């Protein structure tokens, strides 16, 4: 439509489409979108200007930048049309404008008034006298059923009518005819993430349950935590798996020991040195030596980071099980119903544990109920698999290997495997259950672009993107379902050793990555730098974390980055500027090894943060009053707590 092309004219393919709409040229500069204030004024005062915002105003800052330097012309007043002029509060940054715009859209004021917009677009104020009273009347051709094209006999009139309908908007079908749409529930009645705003950080409190399987070095450090419907699965560095029963409400939280088991294949396939940061195989050591001699530095994929950690494990229900749950939800089986409560334990038993880091270069799948190995496969990786990540839909997994490739897997979903793969992949790279001959793991795409071993990755099912980092400081971005390379970003330009890199061609390995649902991602380099980028390659900000981090995650639905590492502190930072907003001191428990948040899919259960530490303990963080550490004279006022 013309409105979409008007706003998105600076980005392809909309630029080409806009030129075609204007008979092979750009529209007159005075009519182009180049000033937000002028556009706002026109929409408020002109009866012929009925433009509405497109979703890109809340997600894509690039629509406001003329990055391709298109010759958009000069207005009659002598203004060169290029980037869009922004309001003063955006400080000239389209990224800040989109961030603030999105926060405004998600604000409580908009939530409480969103029903009025629904009434105008889909409801009883769309047509008739109610629409006229609300000044909500559009061109008659935009309304559904207003004209019968088959009855227009004149060919020119017919083409003009079709062109108007195609290019200048259509009013959606009227869904609510008589009554106003109800208002949304109040904020205090809705589920909220743990750190949904800066003010709630002051209410964080920590608790370390006394009765745990870990502690006193009995099973080593906690290296991975997974929160299920009724249980919490904790994996220790000796590859024992402890299960805790949990329940949460607004009045309290229960955390009880359940059972301890051992991953069945650890003795035959897991290198003992993997847990302590050694090489997993002679082949990897040879690769390390070759890489070191070529670059003049130690480019080992580990770089002081344990080969096995939270990046080596993933938990999923599998694609077929998830589909079954969706079908149950469609027929009205809600999580809060008694039927669900009776089957939630059975659902937890259906989870699958996937793990990598084995010196035989495979991904192994275990049933969480009994830890019986169901299948094992390499997916074509040549060498060790260093990290894996499972998407929120449960049906796709991405692995990163020593062979400088990432691979996309379909987990326990034969229909999806057929849709995403060809015949060769289905037969040659599929992994079957030996007992039932089920196709449980299918490698469907190989993602190229790196030249050195993959050290970390993150994957978003909603964005259909995977970001991966490597030993040489390169981050690559791929689409997941199509397996296509999008772009690469050199992080060495932002490292502390940039001068050394430029002079001696040295590289700073990427240590950790985490991807936000809004398209921004945080990168942690081996030299301690924290950098915030957009998936389109724009650097937003950076800071020195002052330590080597072992865990990094983004608070669901919030604007907070949570990190933990060798300094024994959990640091909560703003995703706006990476500034520190809160510090939790866990020095009594040793370095931080993993951080996990309660998934938003477990709503309405409140969100908690689970911190795994070197002493084998799990610390739980929720909201509530807590005594602050006294501030020294001149010290910045940042919430800082000691955890006992």
N, C-alpha and C positions, 0 to 999 in steps of 0.2 A: 504493500500500500504506500501511497504518497507520503503519509505521515512518518512511516518507518524510514523511508529513504531520506526524508528531510533531516531527521535527527542523525542517521548513521552514514551520512554521505562521505565521511572521512575514512571509512573502513570498507575494504573489499569483502564480499562482492557487491555491496550496496552502492559503491561509487559507480561501478559499471552500469548497474541497474538504473541509477538516477540519471546518468548520461543518456541511456536509451529512452527513458521516459521523456527527456527534454529534446528529443530528436537529434541526438549526437553531440550535445554540448552541455556544459554546466548551466544551471539556471542563473538568472540575474543575481549578482552578488548581494544586492539589497534584500533579496528574498531568501537567501541562504541562512541556515542556522549558524550564527557566529557570536551571539551575545545572549546569555541566559536572562539577564534583566529585561532586555527588549522582548524576548520571547514570552516571558512571564506577563509583561504588561500587555502584549498583544492578545494573549489568551483571556485576560481579564476584561479587556475593553472592546475588542472587536467581535461582532456577532458572527462573522464568517470564519473566525479562527477557533476551531474546536479540537485542537490537537491535545492528545494525552501522552503522558510519559511512557516510554518503552522500558522493559526490564533492564536494559543495558545501563540506564541511569543509576541503577543500584548495584551493578555488578562489573561494569566494564569501563574503566576510566579512559581507555584508548579512544573511545568515540569522541572525546573532547579534544584530541590532539591530532594535528595534521602531520602524522609521522611520515607519510609518503610524499609530503611537500606538493600536494596537488595544487595546480594554478586556479584557485577559486575566485580570483579577480579582486577588484577594488570597488568599494561602494561609491555612491555619488558624493559623499562627504569626504572621500579620500582615505577611508580606512581599508587597509589591506586585510582581506579575509584569510585567516589561517587557523590558529587554535581558537577555541571558544573562550570568550571572556567570562570569567567566573565571579561569583559574589566575593566580597572582601573577606568573609569568614573562612573561605577555602584557602587563603594565603597563596593564591596562584597555583595550587597543586590540584590537578584533577583526581589524584588518588585520595587526598584528604576530602575533597568534595564528595566523592562516591562513598567514602567511609561514613561521613556525617549524614549523608543522604540515607544510607541504609539504616543507620541507627535511628534516624527520625521515623523511618517507615516501621521499624520494630518497636517504637516507643509505646508507652501505655496510652498516651493520648490517641494515637492512631488506632490502637487496638480497640479502644472504647467507642470509637466513631466509625469503625470500618463497616458496620452494618448499614450506615447511611449510603456509603458508596455502593454496596450490594443492592440496595433499593433502587438506586439510579441506573445501574447497569443491567441487572438481572431481575429486579423486583417490580413492585407495583408503581414506581415512579418512572418506569421506562416509557410508557405510552399513556395516551389519554389526557384527561384533565389534570391528573396528578403530575404528569410530566411537564405540562404547560406551567403549572403553578411553581414547579421547581426549576423553571428555565432549562429544561432538559430535552429540548426538541432539536432534532437533526434533519438533514435533507431526507426527503421522503424515500429516495432510492436506497438509503442505508438500512431500511427496516425490512425484516423478513416478510416475504409474501406481498410486498407493496406493488410489485409489477410482475406481469406475466410476459416473459420475453417471447414466447411463442406467438403472442398476439400482436407483436410489433411487426408490421409488414414492410416498413421502409428500412432498407439495409443500413443506411447511414445512421438513422436514429437507433437502430438495434446495436450497432457497434459502439456508438457513443454511450448508450446506457450500460453496456457490458464493461466498457472501459472505466466508467465512473464507479461502478460497483467493485471492480477489481482493484482500483488504485486509490480510492478515497474513503475506504472504511465501510464496515458492515456492523450494524447493531446486533449483538448476540440474541439468541432466543430468550424470550421472557419466561423465566422459570417460576417466579413467585408473583401471582396476579393480584391477590387481595390484601394480604397482611404484610406489615413491615417485618424485616428480618430481625431476629432477636440479637441483642448485644452479646458480645463475647464475655466470658467469665472474667471476674476481677483478677488482677495480678496475684493477689494474696491467695487465691483459690487454685492457681495454676502451678504446674511443675516448673521448677527453676534449676538451672545448673548450679554447681557448687560456687563458682565464682562468676556470677552473671553480671556483676557490676563492682566497681572499686570499693564502694561503701561496705559491701558484705564481706570483704576480705578481713576487716577488723573483727569479724565475728568467728573466724576460723579457730578451731580447737583440735588438739591431737590427743590420741589415746593409743597406747600399745597394750593389747590384751596380754595378761600374764601367762595364761595357758595356751601355749602354741607348740607345734611339733619342733620348730626351729629353736635356736638359742644354744649358747655354750658350745658353738661349733659342731653341734650334733649332726647336722645335715648340710652344713655350709651356708653360703649366702642365698638369699632369695633372689632368683634370677628372672622369674616371670610370674605374673598374677593375672588370673582370668576370672571375671565376675559372671556367674550364670544366674539362672532364675532364683534358685534356692540355695546355691552353694558357691563357694569361692575356691578355685583351684590354684594352689601355690606350688611352683616348681623350684626345687632347691638345686644347688650346684653339684650335689652328688647324684642328681637325676632321680631323686625320690620325689613323689608327688603327694602333697598333703591336701586333703579336702576338708573344708570347714563349712558348716551349716550357718546360714545367715538369714536374718529377717530384719526388716527396717520399717519404721513408721515414723510419724511426726512426734511420737512420744518416747521413742527409744530405739536401740539397735542391739541385736543379738549376734554374737560371733562365737561359735562353739566348734571344738575339734570333732572331726568325724572319723576319718581313716587315713592311713599312710600306706602308699604302695610304691612300687619300683617300676620304671619304664623297662619293659621286658627285653628290649634289644640293646640296652646300653653297654653290656659287657662285650658283646660281639662286634659292635659297630662304632661306638663312641670313643674317641681318643681321650684318654685321661688328661692330656695336656691342653685339650681344647678349653676346658673350664678355667684354666689358669692363664690363658692367653698365649699358649705355645702354638706351633704349627701343627696342623692336623695330619699332614702327610709329607713324605719326602718330596713329592711333586711340588707342593706349595713352598717348601723351603728352597727348592731349586728356582722356582719362579721369583721368590724373594731375592735370591742372590743375583739373578739376572737383572731384575729391575733396579736393584741397588747399584750395581756396577754401571748401568746405563745412565742413571740420573744423578749419581753421586750421593744419594741419601738412602735411608731405609724406607722403601716403599712397600713394606709388607702390608698386606690387607688388614692385619690386626692393629698395628701401630699402637700397642699398649692397651687396646681394647680386647677383652676376652672374645675368643672366637664364638663362644656360645653365651647368649644372653637373652633378654626379652625379645630381641629381634630374630631369634631362632625358633620361636614358638608361635602358633596361632590356634585359635579355637573357633569352630564353626559347627552349625547344625547340618551343613551340607545343603546343596541346592534343592534336592528332592524333598528333604525334610522341611526346609523353609517354605517350599511351595504348598506342602500339606498344611502348615500352620496358617498360611495366608488364606487357604480355602476355608479353614475352620473359622478364621476371623470374619470372612465374608458372610458366613451363615449365622453370625452373632455370638460366637464364643469369645467373650472378652476376657482380658487378663484378670479382671477383678471378680469374675464369676466363680462360683463354687466348683463348677466343672473344670475350670482351668486350674484352680488350686489343687484339685485332686490329681491332675495329670502333670503338674509342673515338675515333680520329681522324676517322672518318667521321661520328660523332655530333657532334663539335665543329663540323664543317662544316655541320651541319643547324641550328645555332642561328640565331635571328633577332634582329637588333638593331632596337629600336624607339626613336625619338627624337622630341623635341618642342622648342619654343622657336623655331620658324620663324615668320617674319613673315607667312606666308600662312595661319597658324592651323591647321596640320595636324599629325597624327602620321604619321611615315614609317617604313616597314618595309623593312629591308635584309637580305639574306642575308649572314651573316658570311663565307661563302666567296665572295670577290670583291666584297663590298659593293655588290651590284647591288640597286637599289631595286625592291621587289616591289609595293608599293602605297602610297597616301597618302590620308588622309581626315581630315576635321574632326570627324566624329561629331555634328555639330550645334552645336559650340562657336561662339560669336559673338565673335571676337577671338582673341588669342594663347592658346596652351596653355602654361601655365607649368611644370607638373611632371607626372610620371607614375610609377606604381609597378605592378610585375607581381607577382602572387601566386606563392606557392611551388608551386602546382599547374601553373603555366605556361599555363593556359587563360584566365585573367582578368586584365585590366589596368584600372587606374583613372587617369583624368587630371583635373587641376584647371586651370581656365582663368580668363582675365581677365573672363569674363562671370559670375563668382561661382557657377559650378556645377561639380560633379564629374560625370564620366560613366564608366559601367562598360562595358568593352569585352570581347568574346569574341575571343580571338586564335587563328586557325587551327583552329577546332573547330566545324564546321557543326552537328553534333548538339547541342552545348551552346547554340549561338546559337538554334536552333529551340526548345529547352526554356525559355530565359530570355526570349525576345522574342516580340512579336506580329507579325502580318503586315506592318504598316506599317513597323516598325523594320527588318525583314528586307529590305525592298525599298528604303526611302528612305535609311536610315542605314548600310547595309552597304557595305563596300569590297571590290572584287573584284580579283583578279589579271588584268591585261589580256591575258595570254597564255593562261592555262589556265582563266580564268573561275572560279577558286576564291574562295570567300568567306573572305578572310583576316582582316578586321577588321569586327566588328559592334558598334555601340554599342547596348546593350540597356537601360540605365537612365540617367536623369538624376537626380542627387542635389541636391535643393534645401535651402536653409537659411541660406546665407550672403547677405550684402548687399553685400560688397565682394570684390575679386579674391582668388582662391586663391593662397597663397604656397607651401604645402607640404602633403604628405599622406603617410600610410603605410597599408598594407593587409595584413591577415592572412587568409590563406585558411582557416587552422584555426579562427579565431574568427569568420569570416565578417563582419568589421568593417573599415570604412575610417574613419580619422580625418583631418580636413582642417582646416588653419588659414588664416586670411585676414588681410588688411591691417588690419582693425578689431579684431584681437585676439580673435576668436571661433574656437573649435574646435567643429566639428560631428562627430557620430558617426552613421554610417549602417550598416545591414546591406547587404551587397554583392549577394547573389543575389536578394533581394527588392526591393532599391532603396528601403528604407524609412528615414525619418528616425527616430532614436532620441532624441538629446538634443543640446543645445548648452551649452558652458561658456565663460564670459567670463573670459579670461585677464588682462584689464586690472585685475581686483581683486588680482592677485598681482604686478603690475609694480612696478618701482622708482618709476615716476612716477604712483603711484596717486592721490596728492593732486592732481597736475596734471590727471589724467584726470577726477576728480570735479568739479574746479572749471571746467575749460574744455572738457569733453567731448572730450578728446584720446584717441587710441587708440595702443596699442603693438602693432605688427604681430607676428604669429607667424612666426618665422624657420625653425625646424626642428621636426620631429616624428618620434618613433620609438616603435613599439608592441611591447611585450613579449608573449610567448605566454601569460603568466599574467593578462593583462587590464589591466596597468598601462602607462601611456605617459608618456614624458618630452617636455616642451615647452621650446623655447628661444625667448625673446622677443628683439626687436630691441634692447632695453636691456640685454641680457646675462643676464637671469634664467633660471635652470633650474628647472623645476617638475615634480614627479612627481604624476600623477593616476591614479585608477582610471577605467575606462570607464564606471562608474556615477556618476561626477561627484564623487567624494570626493578632496580634496586631501590628499596624504600628507606631502610636504615640499617645500622650495624652498631655493635658494641662489643667490648671485650668481656667475656664472662668471667675471666680470671681463674678458670679451672677447666679440667677435662670432664665433660658431662658424660654420664652413662645412660640417662633417661631424659626424654623431652616429649611433652604432649601438649595439646591445646585443649583447654576446657570447653566442653561441648556447649555450643550456643553462646559462648562468651567471647570476650576479646582478651583472654589471658593465656600466656604461655607459661607452662610449669616445667621447671628443669631441676635436675638433681645429679650430683656427681661426687668427685673425690673429696670435696671440701666438707662433706657430711651435712650439707644444707639443701633444703628444697626452696627454690627461689621462684616466686610468681612475678611475672613481668607483663607489662602492657603490650599488646600486639600493635599498638600505634607507634611507639618509639622504642620498644624493648627496655623501657625504664623499669626499675625494680619497684614493686608495689608491696611485697611481703616476703619475709624470710623465715623459714622454719628450721630451727637448729636441732638436728638429730645426731649430734656428735657422740652421744652416748651409745649409739647403735652402729657407728662406722659409716663408710661411704654408701651413697645411694646407688642401688643397682637397678631398680625398676619403679615406675610410677604408673598406676592404672586408675581410671575413673569409672564409676558405675555407668554403664551404657544408657543413653537416653531411651533406648527401646524398652527398658525396665520401668519406665514411667507407669504408674504414679509413685513408685518407690523413690525416696529422696536420693540425691547423688552424694556419694562419698568418694574420697581419694584414698587409695591404698598404696603405701610406700614400702617397698622391699629393701632391706638393708643388709650390710655385710655380715652382721651377727646372726642372720637367719630369722629375724623378727619382721612382722608385718605391723606397720603403724597406720591407724585409721584417722582420717581428717574429716571433720564435718563442721557445721556452723554452730556457734554458741559463744558465750562470753569466755574470755581467757585473759589472764593477767599478762600485761606487756612487760618486756624487758625495759628497765629505766634507761633513758637516753643520756648520753654524755653531753657535756657542754659543746654546742655547735654541731652536734650530730644531726643528720637529716632524719626527719620524722617518718620512719618506715616501720610498719608493724614487724616485730621480730620476737619470736618465742623460743624458749628452750623446752625440749620435749624429754620427759623422764621416762 
